[in-house]
Amino acid sequence: MITIALSKGRIFEETMPLLQAAGVTALEDPESSRKLILPTNRDDVRLIIVRASDVPTYVQYGAADLGVAGKDVLNEHGGEGLYQPLDLNIAKCRMMVAVRNDFDYESAVKQGARLRVATKYVKTAREHFASKGVHVDLIKLYGSMELAPLVGLSDAIVDLVSSGATLKANNLKAVEEIAPISSRLVVNQASLKLKRATIQPMLDAFAGAVKS
């Protein structure tokens, strides 16, 4: 049995055509089904639906053989025990630093100000600001990041930005790009050795679908 870990929403939707290219079709929609283990058209392949941030953990410990996770999640996880053979070029966005429209970020950095930064991407933010020599106090949040600068909790946020519409609606602006983000295929290293005959054709099909 091959188990593939996916998260609901954009990643699931954009992974479906790639799975179909590998001959795998989900028999139920995770948005309408309450099941966390979804059958597919293949008796030897099943999908499990997990929180996006948990995908690398399920794959790392072998509860899933394959998974699809954003580079943002993998950076925070560290990628231990994971083989990352393929950038799927889906769920694209950017990891950005954003501030209120009236906050002069460039001047604050030049003057060596100590900034308060709210984010759920603590590892990514810490490494970014350390590389720039900027002193920050990191505040861990799990959602509604845009609120933090508006109520004085932080000077800046580090978050994923797609269209920028949410920032604009909340009188915020992106001031610095940390990294482009897309989703990657991740594979458990032991699974690749033990189940190569089944997994390798799937990896090849994924790669071919991405290229085309």
ABEGO torsion letter per residue (X at the ends): XBBBBBBBEAAAAAAAAAAAAAGBBBABBAAABABABBBBABAABBBBBBBAAAAAAAAAAGABABBBBBAAAAAAAGGBGBBBABBAGBGBBBBBBBBBAABBAAAAAAAGBBBBBBBABAAAAAAAAAAAGBBBBBBBBABGAAAAAAAGABABBBBBBBAGAAAAAAGBBBABBABBBBBBBBBBAAAAAAAAAAAAAAAAAAAAAAAX
